[in-house]
Amino acid sequence: MNWTLEVVVVPVSDIDRAKQFYADRLGFAVDHDTRMGDDVRIVQLTPPGSGCSIVIGKGAVPQMPPGSLKGLQLVVSDVEQARAELVERGVEVSEIRVLGENPRPVPHPLDNVGFVFFTDPDGNAWAVQQISSRG
């Protein structure tokens, strides 16, 4: 039996501002924006190519302090290109950082160890790691 992680709830203070950041700045697809009265709203967004989505909202999602989620991580095949895209979209993103050493030969020196970091408007912290191939 496969156990897949499909959704992560991201706590935000302003749903519309967060939706704009994730959709317009990061390029996540808006899967749905569902309102069930004035007190319930669920917005699901998915990073390009990902099998896991994020959910922001109110009412029907667990309530956590906005900005309290740290350590979310995306994986890309080219962290230099990913960083350039984020900068082009207006995201404040760190320079590329090399964290650790590769334990075995890899196709590119940044594989496994190349990262950039950014936060959403509420301070939820994200990392982007380069992994060009698995094996």
N, CA, C and O atoms as a GROMACS GRO file, in nm:
protein
  540
    1MET      N    1   0.084  -0.117   0.000
    1MET     CA    2   0.000   0.000   0.000
    1MET      C    3   0.089   0.124   0.000
    1MET      O    4   0.182   0.134   0.080
    2ASN      N    5   0.060   0.219  -0.090
    2ASN     CA    6   0.131   0.347  -0.093
    2ASN      C    7   0.063   0.444   0.002
    2ASN      O    8  -0.060   0.449   0.011
    3TRP      N    9   0.142   0.522   0.072
    3TRP     CA   10   0.093   0.629   0.159
    3TRP      C   11   0.149   0.758   0.102
    3TRP      O   12   0.269   0.782   0.109
    4THR      N   13   0.064   0.840   0.046
    4THR     CA   14   0.112   0.961  -0.017
    4THR      C   15   0.070   1.084   0.063
    4THR      O   16  -0.041   1.091   0.114
    5LEU      N   17   0.161   1.178   0.072
    5LEU     CA   18   0.128   1.306   0.134
    5LEU      C   19   0.066   1.392   0.026
    5LEU      O   20   0.130   1.420  -0.076
    6GLU      N   21  -0.057   1.435   0.045
    6GLU     CA   22  -0.131   1.506  -0.059
    6GLU      C   23  -0.157   1.652  -0.027
    6GLU      O   24  -0.166   1.734  -0.119
    7VAL      N   25  -0.168   1.689   0.102
    7VAL     CA   26  -0.205   1.826   0.139
    7VAL      C   27  -0.132   1.867   0.266
    7VAL      O   28  -0.120   1.790   0.361
    8VAL      N   29  -0.082   1.991   0.265
    8VAL     CA   30  -0.025   2.052   0.384
    8VAL      C   31  -0.101   2.182   0.407
    8VAL      O   32  -0.113   2.264   0.316
    9VAL      N   33  -0.151   2.201   0.529
    9VAL     CA   34  -0.221   2.324   0.564
    9VAL      C   35  -0.118   2.430   0.602
    9VAL      O   36  -0.031   2.406   0.686
   10VAL      N   37  -0.127   2.546   0.540
   10VAL     CA   38  -0.035   2.657   0.564
   10VAL      C   39  -0.114   2.769   0.632
   10VAL      O   40  -0.209   2.822   0.574
   11PRO      N   41  -0.076   2.805   0.755
   11PRO     CA   42  -0.153   2.906   0.829
   11PRO      C   43  -0.121   3.048   0.783
   11PRO      O   44  -0.005   3.090   0.783
   12VAL      N   45  -0.224   3.122   0.744
   12VAL     CA   46  -0.207   3.259   0.695
   12VAL      C   47  -0.308   3.351   0.763
   12VAL      O   48  -0.411   3.307   0.814
   13SER      N   49  -0.276   3.480   0.761
   13SER     CA   50  -0.366   3.578   0.823
   13SER      C   51  -0.464   3.640   0.722
   13SER      O   52  -0.571   3.685   0.760
   14ASP      N   53  -0.427   3.641   0.595
   14ASP     CA   54  -0.508   3.703   0.491
   14ASP      C   55  -0.513   3.606   0.372
   14ASP      O   56  -0.414   3.590   0.301
   15ILE      N   57  -0.626   3.543   0.352
   15ILE     CA   58  -0.639   3.439   0.249
   15ILE      C   59  -0.614   3.495   0.109
   15ILE      O   60  -0.543   3.433   0.030
   16ASP      N   61  -0.670   3.610   0.078
   16ASP     CA   62  -0.652   3.666  -0.056
   16ASP      C   63  -0.507   3.704  -0.082
   16ASP      O   64  -0.456   3.679  -0.191
   17ARG      N   65  -0.441   3.764   0.016
   17ARG     CA   66  -0.300   3.800  -0.001
   17ARG      C   67  -0.214   3.674  -0.020
   17ARG      O   68  -0.125   3.672  -0.105
   18ALA      N   69  -0.241   3.572   0.059
   18ALA     CA   70  -0.165   3.446   0.048
   18ALA      C   71  -0.193   3.378  -0.086
   18ALA      O   72  -0.101   3.326  -0.150
   19LYS      N   73  -0.319   3.378  -0.128
   19LYS     CA   74  -0.354   3.318  -0.258
   19LYS      C   75  -0.279   3.388  -0.370
   19LYS      O   76  -0.227   3.323  -0.460
   20GLN      N   77  -0.275   3.519  -0.365
   20GLN     CA   78  -0.204   3.596  -0.468
   20GLN      C   79  -0.055   3.562  -0.466
   20GLN      O   80   0.005   3.544  -0.572
   21PHE      N   81   0.006   3.553  -0.348
   21PHE     CA   82   0.148   3.521  -0.337
   21PHE      C   83   0.177   3.384  -0.396
   21PHE      O   84   0.266   3.369  -0.481
   22TYR      N   85   0.103   3.284  -0.352
   22TYR     CA   86   0.131   3.147  -0.398
   22TYR      C   87   0.098   3.128  -0.546
   22TYR      O   88   0.170   3.058  -0.617
   23ALA      N   89  -0.010   3.189  -0.594
   23ALA     CA   90  -0.047   3.173  -0.735
   23ALA      C   91   0.037   3.263  -0.827
   23ALA      O   92   0.095   3.215  -0.924
   24ASP      N   93   0.043   3.391  -0.796
   24ASP     CA   94   0.107   3.486  -0.887
   24ASP      C   95   0.259   3.492  -0.871
   24ASP      O   96   0.330   3.501  -0.971
   25ARG      N   97   0.307   3.485  -0.749
   25ARG     CA   98   0.452   3.497  -0.727
   25ARG      C   99   0.522   3.362  -0.742
   25ARG      O  100   0.630   3.355  -0.802
   26LEU      N  101   0.462   3.255  -0.688
   26LEU     CA  102   0.528   3.125  -0.693
   26LEU      C  103   0.483   3.040  -0.811
   26LEU      O  104   0.549   2.942  -0.846
   27GLY      N  105   0.372   3.074  -0.873
   27GLY     CA  106   0.324   2.999  -0.989
   27GLY      C  107   0.248   2.872  -0.954
   27GLY      O  108   0.233   2.784  -1.039
   28PHE      N  109   0.198   2.862  -0.829
   28PHE     CA  110   0.117   2.746  -0.792
   28PHE      C  111  -0.017   2.755  -0.865
   28PHE      O  112  -0.071   2.864  -0.883
   29ALA      N  113  -0.071   2.640  -0.906
   29ALA     CA  114  -0.204   2.636  -0.968
   29ALA      C  115  -0.311   2.644  -0.859
   29ALA      O  116  -0.300   2.579  -0.755
   30VAL      N  117  -0.414   2.723  -0.885
   30VAL     CA  118  -0.527   2.731  -0.793
   30VAL      C  119  -0.621   2.617  -0.831
   30VAL      O  120  -0.690   2.622  -0.933
   31ASP      N  121  -0.624   2.514  -0.747
   31ASP     CA  122  -0.710   2.397  -0.774
   31ASP      C  123  -0.856   2.430  -0.745
   31ASP      O  124  -0.944   2.395  -0.823
   32HIS      N  125  -0.879   2.497  -0.635
   32HIS     CA  126  -1.014   2.545  -0.604
   32HIS      C  127  -1.010   2.650  -0.494
   32HIS      O  128  -0.918   2.655  -0.413
   33ASP      N  129  -1.113   2.733  -0.496
   33ASP     CA  130  -1.135   2.836  -0.395
   33ASP      C  131  -1.281   2.823  -0.356
   33ASP      O  132  -1.369   2.876  -0.424
   34THR      N  133  -1.306   2.753  -0.247
   34THR     CA  134  -1.442   2.716  -0.209
   34THR      C  135  -1.486   2.795  -0.088
   34THR      O  136  -1.417   2.800   0.014
   35ARG      N  137  -1.601   2.857  -0.099
   35ARG     CA  138  -1.662   2.929   0.014
   35ARG      C  139  -1.789   2.856   0.053
   35ARG      O  140  -1.872   2.821  -0.032
   36MET      N  141  -1.802   2.834   0.182
   36MET     CA  142  -1.923   2.771   0.236
   36MET      C  143  -1.976   2.864   0.345
   36MET      O  144  -1.964   2.836   0.464
   37GLY      N  145  -2.036   2.973   0.301
   37GLY     CA  146  -2.083   3.075   0.394
   37GLY      C  147  -1.973   3.174   0.426
   37GLY      O  148  -1.866   3.171   0.364
   38ASP      N  149  -1.998   3.262   0.520
   38ASP     CA  150  -1.903   3.366   0.556
   38ASP      C  151  -1.787   3.316   0.641
   38ASP      O  152  -1.682   3.379   0.646
   39ASP      N  153  -1.805   3.203   0.707
   39ASP     CA  154  -1.706   3.156   0.804
   39ASP      C  155  -1.617   3.043   0.755
   39ASP      O  156  -1.526   3.002   0.826
   40VAL      N  157  -1.642   2.992   0.636
   40VAL     CA  158  -1.562   2.880   0.585
   40VAL      C  159  -1.515   2.910   0.442
   40VAL      O  160  -1.595   2.938   0.353
   41ARG      N  161  -1.385   2.903   0.424
   41ARG     CA  162  -1.326   2.918   0.292
   41ARG      C  163  -1.201   2.831   0.284
   41ARG      O  164  -1.117   2.833   0.374
   42ILE      N  165  -1.190   2.755   0.176
   42ILE     CA  166  -1.076   2.667   0.156
   42ILE      C  167  -1.019   2.694   0.016
   42ILE      O  168  -1.090   2.685  -0.084
   43VAL      N  169  -0.890   2.726   0.012
   43VAL     CA  170  -0.821   2.747  -0.115
   43VAL      C  171  -0.710   2.643  -0.123
   43VAL      O  172  -0.624   2.636  -0.036
   44GLN      N  173  -0.712   2.563  -0.228
   44GLN     CA  174  -0.608   2.463  -0.250
   44GLN      C  175  -0.525   2.503  -0.369
   44GLN      O  176  -0.577   2.537  -0.476
   45LEU      N  177  -0.391   2.501  -0.350
   45LEU     CA  178  -0.296   2.538  -0.454
   45LEU      C  179  -0.191   2.430  -0.466
   45LEU      O  180  -0.153   2.369  -0.366
   46THR      N  181  -0.142   2.406  -0.588
   46THR     CA  182  -0.045   2.300  -0.610
   46THR      C  183   0.076   2.354  -0.687
   46THR      O  184   0.060   2.417  -0.792
   47PRO      N  185   0.197   2.329  -0.634
   47PRO     CA  186   0.318   2.369  -0.708
   47PRO      C  187   0.325   2.294  -0.841
   47PRO      O  188   0.279   2.180  -0.850
   48PRO      N  189   0.383   2.356  -0.945
   48PRO     CA  190   0.395   2.288  -1.074
   48PRO      C  191   0.467   2.153  -1.058
   48PRO      O  192   0.575   2.146  -1.001
   49GLY      N  193   0.405   2.048  -1.110
   49GLY     CA  194   0.466   1.916  -1.109
   49GLY      C  195   0.456   1.840  -0.978
   49GLY      O  196   0.507   1.729  -0.968
   50SER      N  197   0.390   1.898  -0.878
   50SER     CA  198   0.385   1.835  -0.746
   50SER      C  199   0.263   1.746  -0.729
   50SER      O  200   0.157   1.772  -0.786
   51GLY      N  201   0.280   1.641  -0.651
   51GLY     CA  202   0.168   1.555  -0.612
   51GLY      C  203   0.110   1.598  -0.479
   51GLY      O  204   0.012   1.539  -0.432
   52CYS      N  205   0.167   1.701  -0.418
   52CYS     CA  206   0.120   1.750  -0.289
   52CYS      C  207   0.080   1.896  -0.304
   52CYS      O  208   0.150   1.975  -0.367
   53SER      N  209  -0.033   1.930  -0.247
   53SER     CA  210  -0.087   2.065  -0.253
   53SER      C  211  -0.078   2.131  -0.116
   53SER      O  212  -0.052   2.066  -0.015
   54ILE      N  213  -0.099   2.264  -0.115
   54ILE     CA  214  -0.116   2.334   0.011
   54ILE      C  215  -0.260   2.381   0.018
   54ILE      O  216  -0.326   2.400  -0.084
   55VAL      N  217  -0.308   2.399   0.141
   55VAL     CA  218  -0.441   2.453   0.164
   55VAL      C  219  -0.427   2.572   0.258
   55VAL      O  220  -0.361   2.563   0.362
   56ILE      N  221  -0.490   2.682   0.220
   56ILE     CA  222  -0.503   2.798   0.307
   56ILE      C  223  -0.651   2.821   0.326
   56ILE      O  224  -0.730   2.787   0.239
   57GLY      N  225  -0.690   2.878   0.437
   57GLY     CA  226  -0.831   2.902   0.455
   57GLY      C  227  -0.869   2.932   0.597
   57GLY      O  228  -0.785   2.962   0.682
   58LYS      N  229  -1.000   2.923   0.621
   58LYS     CA  230  -1.055   2.945   0.754
   58LYS      C  231  -1.178   2.858   0.771
   58LYS      O  232  -1.244   2.820   0.675
   59GLY      N  233  -1.206   2.828   0.895
   59GLY     CA  234  -1.327   2.752   0.927
   59GLY      C  235  -1.306   2.603   0.926
   59GLY      O  236  -1.312   2.540   1.032
   60ALA      N  237  -1.284   2.544   0.810
   60ALA     CA  238  -1.275   2.398   0.799
   60ALA      C  239  -1.133   2.346   0.801
   60ALA      O  240  -1.111   2.226   0.780
   61VAL      N  241  -1.036   2.432   0.825
   61VAL     CA  242  -0.897   2.388   0.831
   61VAL      C  243  -0.844   2.410   0.972
   61VAL      O  244  -0.891   2.500   1.042
   62PRO      N  245  -0.748   2.330   1.014
   62PRO     CA  246  -0.691   2.349   1.148
   62PRO      C  247  -0.636   2.490   1.164
   62PRO      O  248  -0.571   2.542   1.074
   63GLN      N  249  -0.662   2.550   1.278
   63GLN     CA  250  -0.615   2.685   1.303
   63GLN      C  251  -0.480   2.681   1.374
   63GLN      O  252  -0.466   2.622   1.481
   64MET      N  253  -0.382   2.745   1.312
   64MET     CA  254  -0.249   2.759   1.368
   64MET      C  255  -0.213   2.906   1.357
   64MET      O  256  -0.270   2.977   1.274
   65PRO      N  257  -0.120   2.954   1.438
   65PRO     CA  258  -0.082   3.094   1.424
   65PRO      C  259  -0.023   3.121   1.285
   65PRO      O  260   0.063   3.045   1.239
   66PRO      N  261  -0.068   3.228   1.217
   66PRO     CA  262  -0.012   3.261   1.087
   66PRO      C  263   0.139   3.274   1.094
   66PRO      O  264   0.194   3.334   1.187
   67GLY      N  265   0.206   3.215   0.995
   67GLY     CA  266   0.351   3.223   0.989
   67GLY      C  267   0.424   3.121   1.075
   67GLY      O  268   0.547   3.126   1.083
   68SER      N  269   0.352   3.030   1.138
   68SER     CA  270   0.416   2.936   1.231
   68SER      C  271   0.471   2.811   1.164
   68SER      O  272   0.540   2.732   1.230
   69LEU      N  273   0.444   2.792   1.037
   69LEU     CA  274   0.493   2.672   0.968
   69LEU      C  275   0.632   2.699   0.913
   69LEU      O  276   0.652   2.791   0.834
   70LYS      N  277   0.727   2.620   0.955
   70LYS     CA  278   0.866   2.636   0.914
   70LYS      C  279   0.915   2.503   0.855
   70LYS      O  280   0.870   2.396   0.897
   71GLY      N  281   1.006   2.510   0.760
   71GLY     CA  282   1.067   2.389   0.708
   71GLY      C  283   0.996   2.325   0.591
   71GLY      O  284   1.026   2.210   0.558
   72LEU      N  285   0.903   2.394   0.528
   72LEU     CA  286   0.844   2.340   0.406
   72LEU      C  287   0.952   2.336   0.299
   72LEU      O  288   1.034   2.428   0.290
   73GLN      N  289   0.952   2.231   0.218
   73GLN     CA  290   1.060   2.218   0.121
   73GLN      C  291   1.009   2.175  -0.015
   73GLN      O  292   0.932   2.079  -0.027
   74LEU      N  293   1.052   2.248  -0.116
   74LEU     CA  294   1.026   2.213  -0.255
   74LEU      C  295   1.155   2.158  -0.314
   74LEU      O  296   1.263   2.194  -0.269
   75VAL      N  297   1.144   2.072  -0.414
   75VAL     CA  298   1.261   2.017  -0.482
   75VAL      C  299   1.251   2.052  -0.630
   75VAL      O  300   1.145   2.037  -0.692
   76VAL      N  301   1.362   2.098  -0.685
   76VAL     CA  302   1.370   2.134  -0.827
   76VAL      C  303   1.493   2.068  -0.888
   76VAL      O  304   1.584   2.027  -0.816
   77SER      N  305   1.494   2.060  -1.019
   77SER     CA  306   1.610   2.001  -1.086
   77SER      C  307   1.722   2.103  -1.109
   77SER      O  308   1.835   2.065  -1.137
   78ASP      N  309   1.690   2.233  -1.098
   78ASP     CA  310   1.789   2.337  -1.123
   78ASP      C  311   1.761   2.455  -1.029
   78ASP      O  312   1.674   2.538  -1.056
   79VAL      N  313   1.834   2.462  -0.919
   79VAL     CA  314   1.809   2.565  -0.818
   79VAL      C  315   1.847   2.704  -0.869
   79VAL      O  316   1.787   2.803  -0.827
   80GLU      N  317   1.943   2.712  -0.959
   80GLU     CA  318   1.980   2.843  -1.016
   80GLU      C  319   1.864   2.899  -1.099
   80GLU      O  320   1.831   3.017  -1.087
   81GLN      N  321   1.805   2.815  -1.181
   81GLN     CA  322   1.690   2.857  -1.261
   81GLN      C  323   1.571   2.889  -1.172
   81GLN      O  324   1.501   2.988  -1.195
   82ALA      N  325   1.548   2.806  -1.071
   82ALA     CA  326   1.436   2.829  -0.979
   82ALA      C  327   1.452   2.963  -0.908
   82ALA      O  328   1.356   3.039  -0.895
   83ARG      N  329   1.574   2.992  -0.863
   83ARG     CA  330   1.600   3.120  -0.796
   83ARG      C  331   1.574   3.235  -0.891
   83ARG      O  332   1.511   3.334  -0.853
   84ALA      N  333   1.622   3.224  -1.014
   84ALA     CA  334   1.601   3.330  -1.113
   84ALA      C  335   1.452   3.354  -1.138
   84ALA      O  336   1.409   3.468  -1.150
   85GLU      N  337   1.373   3.247  -1.145
   85GLU     CA  338   1.229   3.261  -1.164
   85GLU      C  339   1.164   3.331  -1.045
   85GLU      O  340   1.078   3.417  -1.063
   86LEU      N  341   1.206   3.294  -0.925
   86LEU     CA  342   1.149   3.357  -0.805
   86LEU      C  343   1.183   3.506  -0.803
   86LEU      O  344   1.096   3.589  -0.774
   87VAL      N  345   1.306   3.540  -0.832
   87VAL     CA  346   1.347   3.681  -0.835
   87VAL      C  347   1.265   3.756  -0.940
   87VAL      O  348   1.217   3.866  -0.914
   88GLU      N  349   1.249   3.696  -1.058
   88GLU     CA  350   1.173   3.759  -1.166
   88GLU      C  351   1.028   3.783  -1.124
   88GLU      O  352   0.966   3.880  -1.168
   89ARG      N  353   0.974   3.695  -1.041
   89ARG     CA  354   0.835   3.708  -0.995
   89ARG      C  355   0.822   3.799  -0.873
   89ARG      O  356   0.711   3.819  -0.822
   90GLY      N  357   0.934   3.854  -0.826
   90GLY     CA  358   0.929   3.948  -0.715
   90GLY      C  359   0.936   3.887  -0.577
   90GLY      O  360   0.902   3.952  -0.478
   91VAL      N  361   0.980   3.762  -0.568
   91VAL     CA  362   0.993   3.696  -0.438
   91VAL      C  363   1.129   3.730  -0.378
   91VAL      O  364   1.231   3.720  -0.446
   92GLU      N  365   1.129   3.769  -0.252
   92GLU     CA  366   1.256   3.790  -0.181
   92GLU      C  367   1.311   3.654  -0.145
   92GLU      O  368   1.256   3.585  -0.059
   93VAL      N  369   1.419   3.615  -0.210
   93VAL     CA  370   1.476   3.482  -0.194
   93VAL      C  371   1.625   3.495  -0.164
   93VAL      O  372   1.691   3.586  -0.213
   94SER      N  373   1.675   3.402  -0.085
   94SER     CA  374   1.817   3.405  -0.049
   94SER      C  375   1.905   3.375  -0.169
   94SER      O  376   1.858   3.327  -0.272
   95GLU      N  377   2.032   3.403  -0.153
   95GLU     CA  378   2.130   3.354  -0.249
   95GLU      C  379   2.136   3.202  -0.236
   95GLU      O  380   2.086   3.147  -0.138
   96ILE      N  381   2.195   3.136  -0.333
   96ILE     CA  382   2.210   2.990  -0.325
   96ILE      C  383   2.310   2.958  -0.215
   96ILE      O  384   2.418   3.016  -0.208
   97ARG      N  385   2.271   2.864  -0.131
   97ARG     CA  386   2.358   2.819  -0.023
   97ARG      C  387   2.388   2.671  -0.041
   97ARG      O  388   2.300   2.593  -0.077
   98VAL      N  389   2.512   2.634  -0.015
   98VAL     CA  390   2.552   2.494  -0.019
   98VAL      C  391   2.555   2.445   0.125
   98VAL      O  392   2.630   2.497   0.208
   99LEU      N  393   2.473   2.345   0.152
   99LEU     CA  394   2.462   2.290   0.287
   99LEU      C  395   2.514   2.147   0.287
   99LEU      O  396   2.448   2.057   0.236
  100GLY      N  397   2.630   2.127   0.343
  100GLY     CA  398   2.688   1.993   0.352
  100GLY      C  399   2.767   1.956   0.229
  100GLY      O  400   2.797   2.039   0.144
  101GLU      N  401   2.800   1.828   0.223
  101GLU     CA  402   2.876   1.773   0.111
  101GLU      C  403   2.804   1.651   0.057
  101GLU      O  404   2.736   1.580   0.131
  102ASN      N  405   2.819   1.628  -0.072
  102ASN     CA  406   2.759   1.510  -0.132
  102ASN      C  407   2.837   1.385  -0.090
  102ASN      O  408   2.960   1.383  -0.099
  103PRO      N  409   2.767   1.281  -0.046
  103PRO     CA  410   2.835   1.159  -0.004
  103PRO      C  411   2.884   1.072  -0.119
  103PRO      O  412   2.963   0.980  -0.098
  104ARG      N  413   2.837   1.102  -0.240
  104ARG     CA  414   2.876   1.024  -0.357
  104ARG      C  415   2.878   1.116  -0.478
  104ARG      O  416   2.826   1.228  -0.471
  105PRO      N  417   2.938   1.072  -0.588
  105PRO     CA  418   2.938   1.157  -0.708
  105PRO      C  419   2.796   1.188  -0.755
  105PRO      O  420   2.707   1.103  -0.749
  106VAL      N  421   2.776   1.310  -0.801
  106VAL     CA  422   2.645   1.353  -0.850
  106VAL      C  423   2.665   1.424  -0.984
  106VAL      O  424   2.774   1.472  -1.014
  107PRO      N  425   2.557   1.432  -1.066
  107PRO     CA  426   2.570   1.496  -1.198
  107PRO      C  427   2.606   1.644  -1.192
  107PRO      O  428   2.669   1.696  -1.284
  108HIS      N  429   2.567   1.713  -1.086
  108HIS     CA  430   2.589   1.857  -1.075
  108HIS      C  431   2.633   1.887  -0.932
  108HIS      O  432   2.580   1.828  -0.838
  109PRO      N  433   2.730   1.977  -0.914
  109PRO     CA  434   2.782   2.003  -0.778
  109PRO      C  435   2.678   2.056  -0.679
  109PRO      O  436   2.700   2.046  -0.559
  110LEU      N  437   2.567   2.112  -0.726
  110LEU     CA  438   2.464   2.160  -0.635
  110LEU      C  439   2.361   2.053  -0.598
  110LEU      O  440   2.278   2.075  -0.509
  111ASP      N  441   2.364   1.938  -0.666
  111ASP     CA  442   2.266   1.833  -0.635
  111ASP      C  443   2.273   1.796  -0.487
  111ASP      O  444   2.381   1.775  -0.432
  112ASN      N  445   2.158   1.789  -0.426
  112ASN     CA  446   2.138   1.752  -0.286
  112ASN      C  447   2.179   1.860  -0.188
  112ASN      O  448   2.122   1.867  -0.079
  113VAL      N  449   2.274   1.944  -0.223
  113VAL     CA  450   2.329   2.040  -0.127
  113VAL      C  451   2.300   2.186  -0.160
  113VAL      O  452   2.330   2.274  -0.079
  114GLY      N  453   2.242   2.214  -0.276
  114GLY     CA  454   2.212   2.352  -0.316
  114GLY      C  455   2.071   2.391  -0.275
  114GLY      O  456   1.974   2.324  -0.312
  115PHE      N  457   2.059   2.501  -0.199
  115PHE     CA  458   1.930   2.546  -0.146
  115PHE      C  459   1.914   2.696  -0.164
  115PHE      O  460   2.013   2.770  -0.167
  116VAL      N  461   1.788   2.741  -0.175
  116VAL     CA  462   1.752   2.881  -0.154
  116VAL      C  463   1.635   2.881  -0.056
  116VAL      O  464   1.565   2.781  -0.039
  117PHE      N  465   1.615   2.997   0.007
  117PHE     CA  466   1.513   3.008   0.111
  117PHE      C  467   1.430   3.134   0.091
  117PHE      O  468   1.481   3.237   0.046
  118PHE      N  469   1.300   3.124   0.125
  118PHE     CA  470   1.212   3.241   0.121
  118PHE      C  471   1.100   3.220   0.221
  118PHE      O  472   1.081   3.110   0.273
  119THR      N  473   1.027   3.327   0.249
  119THR     CA  474   0.910   3.319   0.334
  119THR      C  475   0.791   3.378   0.260
  119THR      O  476   0.806   3.461   0.170
  120ASP      N  477   0.671   3.334   0.299
  120ASP     CA  478   0.550   3.394   0.243
  120ASP      C  479   0.521   3.522   0.321
  120ASP      O  480   0.594   3.554   0.415
  121PRO      N  481   0.417   3.597   0.284
  121PRO     CA  482   0.391   3.724   0.352
  121PRO      C  483   0.366   3.713   0.502
  121PRO      O  484   0.382   3.811   0.574
  122ASP      N  485   0.328   3.596   0.551
  122ASP     CA  486   0.306   3.577   0.694
  122ASP      C  487   0.429   3.527   0.768
  122ASP      O  488   0.431   3.527   0.891
  123GLY      N  489   0.532   3.485   0.694
  123GLY     CA  490   0.653   3.433   0.759
  123GLY      C  491   0.664   3.282   0.760
  123GLY      O  492   0.757   3.229   0.821
  124ASN      N  493   0.573   3.210   0.693
  124ASN     CA  494   0.590   3.066   0.677
  124ASN      C  495   0.716   3.045   0.594
  124ASN      O  496   0.732   3.106   0.488
  125ALA      N  497   0.806   2.958   0.641
  125ALA     CA  498   0.940   2.947   0.582
  125ALA      C  499   0.950   2.828   0.488
  125ALA      O  500   0.910   2.716   0.521
  126TRP      N  501   1.005   2.854   0.370
  126TRP     CA  502   1.021   2.755   0.264
  126TRP      C  503   1.168   2.741   0.226
  126TRP      O  504   1.244   2.837   0.232
  127ALA      N  505   1.206   2.620   0.186
  127ALA     CA  506   1.337   2.592   0.127
  127ALA      C  507   1.313   2.533  -0.011
  127ALA      O  508   1.212   2.467  -0.034
  128VAL      N  509   1.406   2.557  -0.102
  128VAL     CA  510   1.403   2.496  -0.234
  128VAL      C  511   1.538   2.426  -0.252
  128VAL      O  512   1.643   2.490  -0.245
  129GLN      N  513   1.533   2.295  -0.273
  129GLN     CA  514   1.656   2.214  -0.286
  129GLN      C  515   1.671   2.162  -0.427
  129GLN      O  516   1.572   2.127  -0.492
  130GLN      N  517   1.795   2.157  -0.475
  130GLN     CA  518   1.822   2.098  -0.606
  130GLN      C  519   1.847   1.950  -0.594
  130GLN      O  520   1.934   1.906  -0.520
  131ILE      N  521   1.770   1.871  -0.668
  131ILE     CA  522   1.797   1.729  -0.688
  131ILE      C  523   1.766   1.703  -0.834
  131ILE      O  524   1.649   1.696  -0.872
  132SER      N  525   1.870   1.688  -0.918
  132SER     CA  526   1.847   1.672  -1.061
  132SER      C  527   1.815   1.528  -1.099
  132SER      O  528   1.753   1.503  -1.203
  133SER      N  529   1.858   1.435  -1.015
  133SER     CA  530   1.824   1.294  -1.041
  133SER      C  531   1.827   1.219  -0.910
  133SER      O  532   1.899   1.255  -0.817
  134ARG      N  533   1.748   1.117  -0.903
  134ARG     CA  534   1.743   1.033  -0.783
  134ARG      C  535   1.805   0.900  -0.818
  134ARG      O  536   1.791   0.850  -0.930
  135GLY      N  537   1.876   0.844  -0.720
  135GLY     CA  538   1.929   0.714  -0.754
  135GLY      C  539   2.035   0.665  -0.667
  135GLY      O  540   2.087   0.555  -0.688
   0.00000   0.00000   0.00000
